[in-house]
């Protein structure tokens, strides 16, 4: 039997799904920047990709924690 979600539950679902996509986008952008730096310097180790991906993870975690505690 289908039970429709309440408006408040639906809004919370949309909000937290958006936070997840925001985290993915932030990490992806930073990893791409690191990849482009590695590629321009002919680095095969992927050092800048790893560093920038970790920076993206930290920034997205801080942003998510601030958004969740504010709500």
CHARMM-style PDB file with segment names, atoms N, HN, CA, C and O in Angstrom:
ATOM      1  N   UNK     1       0.839  -1.181   0.000  1.00  0.00      PROA
ATOM      2  CA  UNK     1       0.000   0.000   0.000  1.00  0.00      PROA
ATOM      3  C   UNK     1       0.879   1.239   0.000  1.00  0.00      PROA
ATOM      4  O   UNK     1       1.823   1.336   0.784  1.00  0.00      PROA
ATOM      5  N   UNK     2       0.580   2.154  -0.851  1.00  0.00      PROA
ATOM      6  HN  UNK     2      -0.186   2.075  -1.488  1.00  0.00      PROA
ATOM      7  CA  UNK     2       1.347   3.388  -0.985  1.00  0.00      PROA
ATOM      8  C   UNK     2       0.884   4.415   0.029  1.00  0.00      PROA
ATOM      9  O   UNK     2      -0.301   4.740   0.106  1.00  0.00      PROA
ATOM     10  N   UNK     3       1.847   4.932   0.818  1.00  0.00      PROA
ATOM     11  HN  UNK     3       2.809   4.668   0.755  1.00  0.00      PROA
ATOM     12  CA  UNK     3       1.540   5.966   1.789  1.00  0.00      PROA
ATOM     13  C   UNK     3       2.329   7.211   1.383  1.00  0.00      PROA
ATOM     14  O   UNK     3       3.559   7.196   1.410  1.00  0.00      PROA
ATOM     15  N   UNK     4       1.640   8.276   1.012  1.00  0.00      PROA
ATOM     16  HN  UNK     4       0.641   8.288   0.990  1.00  0.00      PROA
ATOM     17  CA  UNK     4       2.359   9.466   0.568  1.00  0.00      PROA
ATOM     18  C   UNK     4       3.132  10.120   1.716  1.00  0.00      PROA
ATOM     19  O   UNK     4       2.717  10.075   2.874  1.00  0.00      PROA
ATOM     20  N   UNK     5       4.255  10.723   1.364  1.00  0.00      PROA
ATOM     21  HN  UNK     5       4.592  10.759   0.423  1.00  0.00      PROA
ATOM     22  CA  UNK     5       5.065  11.423   2.354  1.00  0.00      PROA
ATOM     23  C   UNK     5       4.395  12.727   2.754  1.00  0.00      PROA
ATOM     24  O   UNK     5       3.706  13.364   1.958  1.00  0.00      PROA
ATOM     25  N   UNK     6       4.611  13.100   3.984  1.00  0.00      PROA
ATOM     26  HN  UNK     6       5.172  12.582   4.631  1.00  0.00      PROA
ATOM     27  CA  UNK     6       4.140  14.401   4.429  1.00  0.00      PROA
ATOM     28  C   UNK     6       5.018  15.478   3.808  1.00  0.00      PROA
ATOM     29  O   UNK     6       6.149  15.211   3.403  1.00  0.00      PROA
ATOM     30  N   UNK     7       4.504  16.663   3.738  1.00  0.00      PROA
ATOM     31  HN  UNK     7       3.585  16.879   4.067  1.00  0.00      PROA
ATOM     32  CA  UNK     7       5.235  17.774   3.110  1.00  0.00      PROA
ATOM     33  C   UNK     7       6.575  18.031   3.804  1.00  0.00      PROA
ATOM     34  O   UNK     7       7.580  18.292   3.143  1.00  0.00      PROA
ATOM     35  N   UNK     8       6.585  17.957   5.116  1.00  0.00      PROA
ATOM     36  HN  UNK     8       5.768  17.745   5.653  1.00  0.00      PROA
ATOM     37  CA  UNK     8       7.812  18.206   5.877  1.00  0.00      PROA
ATOM     38  C   UNK     8       8.857  17.137   5.580  1.00  0.00      PROA
ATOM     39  O   UNK     8      10.035  17.457   5.420  1.00  0.00      PROA
ATOM     40  N   UNK     9       8.448  15.882   5.502  1.00  0.00      PROA
ATOM     41  HN  UNK     9       7.491  15.622   5.632  1.00  0.00      PROA
ATOM     42  CA  UNK     9       9.377  14.787   5.189  1.00  0.00      PROA
ATOM     43  C   UNK     9       9.928  14.928   3.777  1.00  0.00      PROA
ATOM     44  O   UNK     9      11.111  14.686   3.541  1.00  0.00      PROA
ATOM     45  N   UNK    10       9.082  15.315   2.851  1.00  0.00      PROA
ATOM     46  HN  UNK    10       8.121  15.512   3.042  1.00  0.00      PROA
ATOM     47  CA  UNK    10       9.510  15.486   1.469  1.00  0.00      PROA
ATOM     48  C   UNK    10      10.527  16.613   1.355  1.00  0.00      PROA
ATOM     49  O   UNK    10      11.524  16.477   0.646  1.00  0.00      PROA
ATOM     50  N   UNK    11      10.286  17.727   2.047  1.00  0.00      PROA
ATOM     51  HN  UNK    11       9.476  17.837   2.623  1.00  0.00      PROA
ATOM     52  CA  UNK    11      11.228  18.842   2.016  1.00  0.00      PROA
ATOM     53  C   UNK    11      12.572  18.455   2.616  1.00  0.00      PROA
ATOM     54  O   UNK    11      13.620  18.846   2.102  1.00  0.00      PROA
ATOM     55  N   UNK    12      12.545  17.685   3.706  1.00  0.00      PROA
ATOM     56  HN  UNK    12      11.694  17.368   4.123  1.00  0.00      PROA
ATOM     57  CA  UNK    12      13.795  17.232   4.317  1.00  0.00      PROA
ATOM     58  C   UNK    12      14.543  16.290   3.381  1.00  0.00      PROA
ATOM     59  O   UNK    12      15.767  16.367   3.277  1.00  0.00      PROA
ATOM     60  N   UNK    13      13.833  15.418   2.710  1.00  0.00      PROA
ATOM     61  HN  UNK    13      12.839  15.355   2.794  1.00  0.00      PROA
ATOM     62  CA  UNK    13      14.448  14.495   1.752  1.00  0.00      PROA
ATOM     63  C   UNK    13      15.123  15.253   0.620  1.00  0.00      PROA
ATOM     64  O   UNK    13      16.248  14.933   0.239  1.00  0.00      PROA
ATOM     65  N   UNK    14      14.449  16.243   0.090  1.00  0.00      PROA
ATOM     66  HN  UNK    14      13.534  16.504   0.400  1.00  0.00      PROA
ATOM     67  CA  UNK    14      15.003  17.051  -1.003  1.00  0.00      PROA
ATOM     68  C   UNK    14      16.226  17.830  -0.512  1.00  0.00      PROA
ATOM     69  O   UNK    14      17.224  17.928  -1.226  1.00  0.00      PROA
ATOM     70  N   UNK    15      16.155  18.380   0.692  1.00  0.00      PROA
ATOM     71  HN  UNK    15      15.344  18.301   1.272  1.00  0.00      PROA
ATOM     72  CA  UNK    15      17.253  19.162   1.251  1.00  0.00      PROA
ATOM     73  C   UNK    15      18.513  18.308   1.411  1.00  0.00      PROA
ATOM     74  O   UNK    15      19.596  18.712   0.987  1.00  0.00      PROA
ATOM     75  N   UNK    16      18.371  17.138   2.018  1.00  0.00      PROA
ATOM     76  HN  UNK    16      17.492  16.811   2.362  1.00  0.00      PROA
ATOM     77  CA  UNK    16      19.537  16.293   2.271  1.00  0.00      PROA
ATOM     78  C   UNK    16      20.066  15.646   0.992  1.00  0.00      PROA
ATOM     79  O   UNK    16      21.264  15.380   0.891  1.00  0.00      PROA
ATOM     80  N   UNK    17      19.213  15.393   0.032  1.00  0.00      PROA
ATOM     81  HN  UNK    17      18.240  15.609   0.114  1.00  0.00      PROA
ATOM     82  CA  UNK    17      19.676  14.901  -1.262  1.00  0.00      PROA
ATOM     83  C   UNK    17      20.492  15.979  -1.964  1.00  0.00      PROA
ATOM     84  O   UNK    17      21.513  15.686  -2.587  1.00  0.00      PROA
ATOM     85  N   UNK    18      20.047  17.205  -1.863  1.00  0.00      PROA
ATOM     86  HN  UNK    18      19.218  17.442  -1.357  1.00  0.00      PROA
ATOM     87  CA  UNK    18      20.796  18.322  -2.437  1.00  0.00      PROA
ATOM     88  C   UNK    18      22.159  18.490  -1.798  1.00  0.00      PROA
ATOM     89  O   UNK    18      23.129  18.817  -2.481  1.00  0.00      PROA
ATOM     90  N   UNK    19      22.243  18.269  -0.490  1.00  0.00      PROA
ATOM     91  HN  UNK    19      21.455  18.003   0.065  1.00  0.00      PROA
ATOM     92  CA  UNK    19      23.533  18.341   0.190  1.00  0.00      PROA
ATOM     93  C   UNK    19      24.488  17.276  -0.334  1.00  0.00      PROA
ATOM     94  O   UNK    19      25.680  17.535  -0.500  1.00  0.00      PROA
ATOM     95  N   UNK    20      23.973  16.089  -0.592  1.00  0.00      PROA
ATOM     96  HN  UNK    20      23.005  15.878  -0.457  1.00  0.00      PROA
ATOM     97  CA  UNK    20      24.811  15.019  -1.131  1.00  0.00      PROA
ATOM     98  C   UNK    20      25.353  15.366  -2.506  1.00  0.00      PROA
ATOM     99  O   UNK    20      26.531  15.149  -2.790  1.00  0.00      PROA
ATOM    100  N   UNK    21      24.494  15.903  -3.356  1.00  0.00      PROA
ATOM    101  HN  UNK    21      23.537  16.079  -3.125  1.00  0.00      PROA
ATOM    102  CA  UNK    21      24.957  16.303  -4.685  1.00  0.00      PROA
ATOM    103  C   UNK    21      25.946  17.458  -4.606  1.00  0.00      PROA
ATOM    104  O   UNK    21      26.877  17.534  -5.409  1.00  0.00      PROA
ATOM    105  N   UNK    22      25.754  18.353  -3.653  1.00  0.00      PROA
ATOM    106  HN  UNK    22      24.998  18.292  -3.001  1.00  0.00      PROA
ATOM    107  CA  UNK    22      26.687  19.460  -3.470  1.00  0.00      PROA
ATOM    108  C   UNK    22      28.056  18.926  -3.050  1.00  0.00      PROA
ATOM    109  O   UNK    22      29.080  19.418  -3.523  1.00  0.00      PROA
ATOM    110  N   UNK    23      28.084  17.937  -2.178  1.00  0.00      PROA
ATOM    111  HN  UNK    23      27.251  17.537  -1.794  1.00  0.00      PROA
ATOM    112  CA  UNK    23      29.352  17.333  -1.761  1.00  0.00      PROA
ATOM    113  C   UNK    23      30.061  16.686  -2.947  1.00  0.00      PROA
ATOM    114  O   UNK    23      31.263  16.870  -3.134  1.00  0.00      PROA
ATOM    115  N   UNK    24      29.317  15.935  -3.741  1.00  0.00      PROA
ATOM    116  HN  UNK    24      28.340  15.786  -3.589  1.00  0.00      PROA
ATOM    117  CA  UNK    24      29.902  15.277  -4.911  1.00  0.00      PROA
ATOM    118  C   UNK    24      30.465  16.306  -5.875  1.00  0.00      PROA
ATOM    119  O   UNK    24      31.558  16.122  -6.412  1.00  0.00      PROA
ATOM    120  N   UNK    25      29.732  17.384  -6.100  1.00  0.00      PROA
ATOM    121  HN  UNK    25      28.844  17.533  -5.665  1.00  0.00      PROA
ATOM    122  CA  UNK    25      30.184  18.418  -7.034  1.00  0.00      PROA
ATOM    123  C   UNK    25      31.449  19.109  -6.523  1.00  0.00      PROA
ATOM    124  O   UNK    25      32.373  19.360  -7.296  1.00  0.00      PROA
ATOM    125  N   UNK    26      31.494  19.414  -5.239  1.00  0.00      PROA
ATOM    126  HN  UNK    26      30.743  19.210  -4.610  1.00  0.00      PROA
ATOM    127  CA  UNK    26      32.670  20.081  -4.673  1.00  0.00      PROA
ATOM    128  C   UNK    26      33.907  19.210  -4.791  1.00  0.00      PROA
ATOM    129  O   UNK    26      34.962  19.677  -5.222  1.00  0.00      PROA
ATOM    130  N   UNK    27      33.782  17.952  -4.411  1.00  0.00      PROA
ATOM    131  HN  UNK    27      32.925  17.573  -4.061  1.00  0.00      PROA
ATOM    132  CA  UNK    27      34.916  17.029  -4.500  1.00  0.00      PROA
ATOM    133  C   UNK    27      35.335  16.844  -5.955  1.00  0.00      PROA
ATOM    134  O   UNK    27      36.528  16.809  -6.259  1.00  0.00      PROA
ATOM    135  N   UNK    28      34.373  16.727  -6.842  1.00  0.00      PROA
ATOM    136  HN  UNK    28      33.405  16.755  -6.595  1.00  0.00      PROA
ATOM    137  CA  UNK    28      34.674  16.548  -8.258  1.00  0.00      PROA
ATOM    138  C   UNK    28      35.396  17.731  -8.860  1.00  0.00      PROA
ATOM    139  O   UNK    28      36.331  17.555  -9.642  1.00  0.00      PROA
ATOM    140  N   UNK    29      34.977  18.938  -8.508  1.00  0.00      PROA
ATOM    141  HN  UNK    29      34.218  19.082  -7.873  1.00  0.00      PROA
ATOM    142  CA  UNK    29      35.625  20.142  -9.038  1.00  0.00      PROA
ATOM    143  C   UNK    29      37.068  20.225  -8.558  1.00  0.00      PROA
ATOM    144  O   UNK    29      37.970  20.510  -9.346  1.00  0.00      PROA
ATOM    145  N   UNK    30      37.290  19.979  -7.274  1.00  0.00      PROA
ATOM    146  HN  UNK    30      36.557  19.747  -6.634  1.00  0.00      PROA
ATOM    147  CA  UNK    30      38.650  20.040  -6.754  1.00  0.00      PROA
ATOM    148  C   UNK    30      39.525  18.928  -7.327  1.00  0.00      PROA
ATOM    149  O   UNK    30      40.695  19.161  -7.628  1.00  0.00      PROA
ATOM    150  N   UNK    31      38.985  17.746  -7.479  1.00  0.00      PROA
ATOM    151  HN  UNK    31      38.034  17.556  -7.235  1.00  0.00      PROA
ATOM    152  CA  UNK    31      39.763  16.656  -8.079  1.00  0.00      PROA
ATOM    153  C   UNK    31      40.109  16.978  -9.527  1.00  0.00      PROA
ATOM    154  O   UNK    31      41.207  16.663  -9.987  1.00  0.00      PROA
ATOM    155  N   UNK    32      39.192  17.595 -10.242  1.00  0.00      PROA
ATOM    156  HN  UNK    32      38.300  17.850  -9.869  1.00  0.00      PROA
ATOM    157  CA  UNK    32      39.453  17.972 -11.631  1.00  0.00      PROA
ATOM    158  C   UNK    32      40.543  19.041 -11.715  1.00  0.00      PROA
ATOM    159  O   UNK    32      41.393  18.990 -12.604  1.00  0.00      PROA
ATOM    160  N   UNK    33      40.522  19.996 -10.807  1.00  0.00      PROA
ATOM    161  HN  UNK    33      39.831  20.038 -10.085  1.00  0.00      PROA
ATOM    162  CA  UNK    33      41.579  21.010 -10.781  1.00  0.00      PROA
ATOM    163  C   UNK    33      42.933  20.350 -10.548  1.00  0.00      PROA
ATOM    164  O   UNK    33      43.908  20.674 -11.226  1.00  0.00      PROA
ATOM    165  N   UNK    34      42.995  19.426  -9.591  1.00  0.00      PROA
ATOM    166  HN  UNK    34      42.203  19.163  -9.040  1.00  0.00      PROA
ATOM    167  CA  UNK    34      44.243  18.707  -9.339  1.00  0.00      PROA
ATOM    168  C   UNK    34      44.679  17.885 -10.534  1.00  0.00      PROA
ATOM    169  O   UNK    34      45.869  17.804 -10.840  1.00  0.00      PROA
ATOM    170  N   UNK    35      43.717  17.274 -11.211  1.00  0.00      PROA
ATOM    171  HN  UNK    35      42.751  17.340 -10.963  1.00  0.00      PROA
ATOM    172  CA  UNK    35      44.024  16.492 -12.414  1.00  0.00      PROA
ATOM    173  C   UNK    35      44.620  17.373 -13.503  1.00  0.00      PROA
ATOM    174  O   UNK    35      45.593  16.997 -14.157  1.00  0.00      PROA
ATOM    175  N   UNK    36      44.025  18.548 -13.691  1.00  0.00      PROA
ATOM    176  HN  UNK    36      43.235  18.853 -13.160  1.00  0.00      PROA
ATOM    177  CA  UNK    36      44.543  19.460 -14.717  1.00  0.00      PROA
ATOM    178  C   UNK    36      45.950  19.952 -14.365  1.00  0.00      PROA
ATOM    179  O   UNK    36      46.781  20.116 -15.258  1.00  0.00      PROA
ATOM    180  N   UNK    37      46.228  20.186 -13.094  1.00  0.00      PROA
ATOM    181  HN  UNK    37      45.554  20.052 -12.368  1.00  0.00      PROA
ATOM    182  CA  UNK    37      47.572  20.584 -12.686  1.00  0.00      PROA
ATOM    183  C   UNK    37      48.548  19.440 -12.934  1.00  0.00      PROA
ATOM    184  O   UNK    37      49.634  19.659 -13.471  1.00  0.00      PROA
ATOM    185  N   UNK    38      48.170  18.225 -12.550  1.00  0.00      PROA
ATOM    186  HN  UNK    38      47.288  18.048 -12.114  1.00  0.00      PROA
ATOM    187  CA  UNK    38      49.027  17.064 -12.805  1.00  0.00      PROA
ATOM    188  C   UNK    38      49.303  16.900 -14.288  1.00  0.00      PROA
ATOM    189  O   UNK    38      50.431  16.618 -14.691  1.00  0.00      PROA
ATOM    190  N   UNK    39      48.284  17.076 -15.084  1.00  0.00      PROA
ATOM    191  HN  UNK    39      47.367  17.306 -14.756  1.00  0.00      PROA
ATOM    192  CA  UNK    39      48.422  16.902 -16.525  1.00  0.00      PROA
ATOM    193  C   UNK    39      49.334  17.973 -17.132  1.00  0.00      PROA
ATOM    194  O   UNK    39      50.114  17.678 -18.038  1.00  0.00      PROA
ATOM    195  N   UNK    40      49.242  19.203 -16.645  1.00  0.00      PROA
ATOM    196  HN  UNK    40      48.608  19.443 -15.909  1.00  0.00      PROA
ATOM    197  CA  UNK    40      50.075  20.281 -17.189  1.00  0.00      PROA
ATOM    198  C   UNK    40      51.534  20.129 -16.766  1.00  0.00      PROA
ATOM    199  O   UNK    40      52.433  20.582 -17.474  1.00  0.00      PROA
ATOM    200  N   UNK    41      51.774  19.505 -15.633  1.00  0.00      PROA
ATOM    201  HN  UNK    41      51.044  19.137 -15.057  1.00  0.00      PROA
ATOM    202  CA  UNK    41      53.139  19.296 -15.159  1.00  0.00      PROA
ATOM    203  C   UNK    41      53.675  17.926 -15.555  1.00  0.00      PROA
ATOM    204  O   UNK    41      54.775  17.555 -15.145  1.00  0.00      PROA
ATOM    205  N   UNK    42      52.934  17.183 -16.329  1.00  0.00      PROA
ATOM    206  HN  UNK    42      52.041  17.484 -16.662  1.00  0.00      PROA
ATOM    207  CA  UNK    42      53.303  15.838 -16.775  1.00  0.00      PROA
ATOM    208  C   UNK    42      53.580  14.899 -15.606  1.00  0.00      PROA
ATOM    209  O   UNK    42      54.444  14.026 -15.685  1.00  0.00      PROA
ATOM    210  N   UNK    43      52.843  15.091 -14.536  1.00  0.00      PROA
ATOM    211  HN  UNK    43      52.141  15.800 -14.472  1.00  0.00      PROA
ATOM    212  CA  UNK    43      53.008  14.220 -13.373  1.00  0.00      PROA
ATOM    213  C   UNK    43      52.202  12.943 -13.531  1.00  0.00      PROA
ATOM    214  O   UNK    43      51.002  12.981 -13.802  1.00  0.00      PROA
ATOM    215  N   UNK    44      52.858  11.839 -13.364  1.00  0.00      PROA
ATOM    216  HN  UNK    44      53.834  11.808 -13.144  1.00  0.00      PROA
ATOM    217  CA  UNK    44      52.155  10.568 -13.505  1.00  0.00      PROA
ATOM    218  C   UNK    44      51.682  10.003 -12.173  1.00  0.00      PROA
ATOM    219  O   UNK    44      50.867   9.081 -12.142  1.00  0.00      PROA
ATOM    220  N   UNK    45      52.188  10.551 -11.075  1.00  0.00      PROA
ATOM    221  HN  UNK    45      52.850  11.300 -11.100  1.00  0.00      PROA
ATOM    222  CA  UNK    45      51.840  10.018  -9.769  1.00  0.00      PROA
ATOM    223  C   UNK    45      50.444  10.449  -9.325  1.00  0.00      PROA
ATOM    224  O   UNK    45      49.812   9.771  -8.515  1.00  0.00      PROA
ATOM    225  N   UNK    46      49.966  11.566  -9.850  1.00  0.00      PROA
ATOM    226  HN  UNK    46      50.480  12.116 -10.508  1.00  0.00      PROA
ATOM    227  CA  UNK    46      48.647  12.050  -9.454  1.00  0.00      PROA
ATOM    228  C   UNK    46      48.641  12.701  -8.095  1.00  0.00      PROA
ATOM    229  O   UNK    46      47.632  12.668  -7.391  1.00  0.00      PROA
ATOM    230  N   UNK    47      49.757  13.293  -7.716  1.00  0.00      PROA
ATOM    231  HN  UNK    47      50.578  13.320  -8.288  1.00  0.00      PROA
ATOM    232  CA  UNK    47      49.887  13.901  -6.399  1.00  0.00      PROA
ATOM    233  C   UNK    47      48.918  15.069  -6.211  1.00  0.00      PROA
ATOM    234  O   UNK    47      48.232  15.150  -5.192  1.00  0.00      PROA
ATOM    235  N   UNK    48      48.862  15.962  -7.181  1.00  0.00      PROA
ATOM    236  HN  UNK    48      49.419  15.896  -8.009  1.00  0.00      PROA
ATOM    237  CA  UNK    48      47.967  17.109  -7.056  1.00  0.00      PROA
ATOM    238  C   UNK    48      46.497  16.690  -7.094  1.00  0.00      PROA
ATOM    239  O   UNK    48      45.656  17.305  -6.438  1.00  0.00      PROA
ATOM    240  N   UNK    49      46.193  15.656  -7.857  1.00  0.00      PROA
ATOM    241  HN  UNK    49      46.876  15.157  -8.390  1.00  0.00      PROA
ATOM    242  CA  UNK    49      44.819  15.154  -7.886  1.00  0.00      PROA
ATOM    243  C   UNK    49      44.403  14.678  -6.501  1.00  0.00      PROA
ATOM    244  O   UNK    49      43.307  14.986  -6.033  1.00  0.00      PROA
ATOM    245  N   UNK    50      45.282  13.926  -5.852  1.00  0.00      PROA
ATOM    246  HN  UNK    50      46.172  13.675  -6.233  1.00  0.00      PROA
ATOM    247  CA  UNK    50      44.976  13.419  -4.516  1.00  0.00      PROA
ATOM    248  C   UNK    50      44.865  14.548  -3.502  1.00  0.00      PROA
ATOM    249  O   UNK    50      43.949  14.562  -2.680  1.00  0.00      PROA
ATOM    250  N   UNK    51      45.786  15.482  -3.560  1.00  0.00      PROA
ATOM    251  HN  UNK    51      46.530  15.471  -4.228  1.00  0.00      PROA
ATOM    252  CA  UNK    51      45.769  16.599  -2.608  1.00  0.00      PROA
ATOM    253  C   UNK    51      44.511  17.440  -2.777  1.00  0.00      PROA
ATOM    254  O   UNK    51      43.834  17.755  -1.798  1.00  0.00      PROA
ATOM    255  N   UNK    52      44.199  17.802  -4.014  1.00  0.00      PROA
ATOM    256  HN  UNK    52      44.749  17.546  -4.809  1.00  0.00      PROA
ATOM    257  CA  UNK    52      43.025  18.635  -4.245  1.00  0.00      PROA
ATOM    258  C   UNK    52      41.726  17.882  -3.954  1.00  0.00      PROA
ATOM    259  O   UNK    52      40.754  18.493  -3.510  1.00  0.00      PROA
ATOM    260  N   UNK    53      41.693  16.583  -4.192  1.00  0.00      PROA
ATOM    261  HN  UNK    53      42.483  16.088  -4.553  1.00  0.00      PROA
ATOM    262  CA  UNK    53      40.504  15.808  -3.849  1.00  0.00      PROA
ATOM    263  C   UNK    53      40.288  15.808  -2.331  1.00  0.00      PROA
ATOM    264  O   UNK    53      39.154  15.933  -1.867  1.00  0.00      PROA
ATOM    265  N   UNK    54      41.363  15.671  -1.565  1.00  0.00      PROA
ATOM    266  HN  UNK    54      42.284  15.570  -1.942  1.00  0.00      PROA
ATOM    267  CA  UNK    54      41.238  15.726  -0.101  1.00  0.00      PROA
ATOM    268  C   UNK    54      40.807  17.106   0.381  1.00  0.00      PROA
ATOM    269  O   UNK    54      40.015  17.221   1.317  1.00  0.00      PROA
ATOM    270  N   UNK    55      41.325  18.148  -0.255  1.00  0.00      PROA
ATOM    271  HN  UNK    55      41.968  18.054  -1.015  1.00  0.00      PROA
ATOM    272  CA  UNK    55      40.881  19.499   0.087  1.00  0.00      PROA
ATOM    273  C   UNK    55      39.382  19.642  -0.192  1.00  0.00      PROA
ATOM    274  O   UNK    55      38.654  20.245   0.596  1.00  0.00      PROA
ATOM    275  N   UNK    56      38.930  19.085  -1.313  1.00  0.00      PROA
ATOM    276  HN  UNK    56      39.522  18.594  -1.952  1.00  0.00      PROA
ATOM    277  CA  UNK    56      37.507  19.113  -1.631  1.00  0.00      PROA
ATOM    278  C   UNK    56      36.668  18.359  -0.615  1.00  0.00      PROA
ATOM    279  O   UNK    56      35.568  18.791  -0.271  1.00  0.00      PROA
ATOM    280  N   UNK    57      37.181  17.234  -0.135  1.00  0.00      PROA
ATOM    281  HN  UNK    57      38.075  16.883  -0.415  1.00  0.00      PROA
ATOM    282  CA  UNK    57      36.463  16.467   0.890  1.00  0.00      PROA
ATOM    283  C   UNK    57      36.319  17.292   2.165  1.00  0.00      PROA
ATOM    284  O   UNK    57      35.233  17.367   2.739  1.00  0.00      PROA
ATOM    285  N   UNK    58      37.411  17.909   2.606  1.00  0.00      PROA
ATOM    286  HN  UNK    58      38.293  17.848   2.139  1.00  0.00      PROA
ATOM    287  CA  UNK    58      37.347  18.709   3.827  1.00  0.00      PROA
ATOM    288  C   UNK    58      36.409  19.903   3.675  1.00  0.00      PROA
ATOM    289  O   UNK    58      35.630  20.197   4.582  1.00  0.00      PROA
ATOM    290  N   UNK    59      36.477  20.580   2.556  1.00  0.00      PROA
ATOM    291  HN  UNK    59      37.110  20.340   1.819  1.00  0.00      PROA
ATOM    292  CA  UNK    59      35.600  21.732   2.333  1.00  0.00      PROA
ATOM    293  C   UNK    59      34.135  21.296   2.288  1.00  0.00      PROA
ATOM    294  O   UNK    59      33.270  21.960   2.860  1.00  0.00      PROA
ATOM    295  N   UNK    60      33.856  20.177   1.605  1.00  0.00      PROA
ATOM    296  HN  UNK    60      34.558  19.638   1.140  1.00  0.00      PROA
ATOM    297  CA  UNK    60      32.460  19.720   1.528  1.00  0.00      PROA
ATOM    298  C   UNK    60      31.955  19.244   2.886  1.00  0.00      PROA
ATOM    299  O   UNK    60      30.783  19.444   3.206  1.00  0.00      PROA
ATOM    300  N   UNK    61      32.808  18.621   3.688  1.00  0.00      PROA
ATOM    301  HN  UNK    61      33.760  18.459   3.428  1.00  0.00      PROA
ATOM    302  CA  UNK    61      32.386  18.208   5.032  1.00  0.00      PROA
ATOM    303  C   UNK    61      32.086  19.411   5.918  1.00  0.00      PROA
ATOM    304  O   UNK    61      31.085  19.424   6.635  1.00  0.00      PROA
ATOM    305  N   UNK    62      32.947  20.413   5.869  1.00  0.00      PROA
ATOM    306  HN  UNK    62      33.760  20.402   5.287  1.00  0.00      PROA
ATOM    307  CA  UNK    62      32.715  21.615   6.670  1.00  0.00      PROA
ATOM    308  C   UNK    62      31.426  22.301   6.242  1.00  0.00      PROA
ATOM    309  O   UNK    62      30.635  22.731   7.082  1.00  0.00      PROA
ATOM    310  N   UNK    63      31.220  22.402   4.942  1.00  0.00      PROA
ATOM    311  HN  UNK    63      31.862  22.054   4.260  1.00  0.00      PROA
ATOM    312  CA  UNK    63      30.009  23.031   4.418  1.00  0.00      PROA
ATOM    313  C   UNK    63      28.755  22.248   4.820  1.00  0.00      PROA
ATOM    314  O   UNK    63      27.747  22.845   5.197  1.00  0.00      PROA
ATOM    315  N   UNK    64      28.815  20.929   4.741  1.00  0.00      PROA
ATOM    316  HN  UNK    64      29.635  20.444   4.435  1.00  0.00      PROA
ATOM    317  CA  UNK    64      27.677  20.105   5.108  1.00  0.00      PROA
ATOM    318  C   UNK    64      27.372  20.187   6.591  1.00  0.00      PROA
ATOM    319  O   UNK    64      26.209  20.294   6.981  1.00  0.00      PROA
ATOM    320  N   UNK    65      28.397  20.137   7.418  1.00  0.00      PROA
ATOM    321  HN  UNK    65      29.341  20.051   7.102  1.00  0.00      PROA
ATOM    322  CA  UNK    65      28.189  20.227   8.867  1.00  0.00      PROA
ATOM    323  C   UNK    65      27.574  21.572   9.236  1.00  0.00      PROA
ATOM    324  O   UNK    65      26.673  21.639  10.073  1.00  0.00      PROA
ATOM    325  N   UNK    66      28.061  22.641   8.613  1.00  0.00      PROA
ATOM    326  HN  UNK    66      28.793  22.587   7.933  1.00  0.00      PROA
ATOM    327  CA  UNK    66      27.478  23.968   8.890  1.00  0.00      PROA
ATOM    328  C   UNK    66      26.019  24.035   8.449  1.00  0.00      PROA
ATOM    329  O   UNK    66      25.185  24.610   9.149  1.00  0.00      PROA
ATOM    330  N   UNK    67      25.708  23.456   7.302  1.00  0.00      PROA
ATOM    331  HN  UNK    67      26.385  22.988   6.733  1.00  0.00      PROA
ATOM    332  CA  UNK    67      24.337  23.500   6.807  1.00  0.00      PROA
ATOM    333  C   UNK    67      23.389  22.686   7.673  1.00  0.00      PROA
ATOM    334  O   UNK    67      22.256  23.101   7.919  1.00  0.00      PROA
ATOM    335  N   UNK    68      23.844  21.535   8.134  1.00  0.00      PROA
ATOM    336  HN  UNK    68      24.764  21.198   7.935  1.00  0.00      PROA
ATOM    337  CA  UNK    68      22.988  20.658   8.945  1.00  0.00      PROA
ATOM    338  C   UNK    68      22.769  21.237  10.330  1.00  0.00      PROA
ATOM    339  O   UNK    68      21.656  21.177  10.852  1.00  0.00      PROA
ATOM    340  N   UNK    69      23.824  21.805  10.944  1.00  0.00      PROA
ATOM    341  HN  UNK    69      24.728  21.854  10.519  1.00  0.00      PROA
ATOM    342  CA  UNK    69      23.649  22.369  12.275  1.00  0.00      PROA
ATOM    343  C   UNK    69      22.838  23.656  12.258  1.00  0.00      PROA
ATOM    344  O   UNK    69      22.194  24.003  13.248  1.00  0.00      PROA
ATOM    345  N   UNK    70      22.872  24.369  11.123  1.00  0.00      PROA
ATOM    346  HN  UNK    70      23.395  24.087  10.319  1.00  0.00      PROA
ATOM    347  CA  UNK    70      22.078  25.599  10.998  1.00  0.00      PROA
ATOM    348  C   UNK    70      20.601  25.285  10.873  1.00  0.00      PROA
ATOM    349  O   UNK    70      19.757  26.078  11.292  1.00  0.00      PROA
ATOM    350  N   UNK    71      20.283  24.138  10.301  1.00  0.00      PROA
ATOM    351  HN  UNK    71      20.968  23.494   9.961  1.00  0.00      PROA
ATOM    352  CA  UNK    71      18.892  23.781  10.032  1.00  0.00      PROA
ATOM    353  C   UNK    71      18.205  23.297  11.254  1.00  0.00      PROA
ATOM    354  OT1 UNK    71      17.024  22.954  11.204  1.00  0.00      PROA
TER     355      UNK     71
END
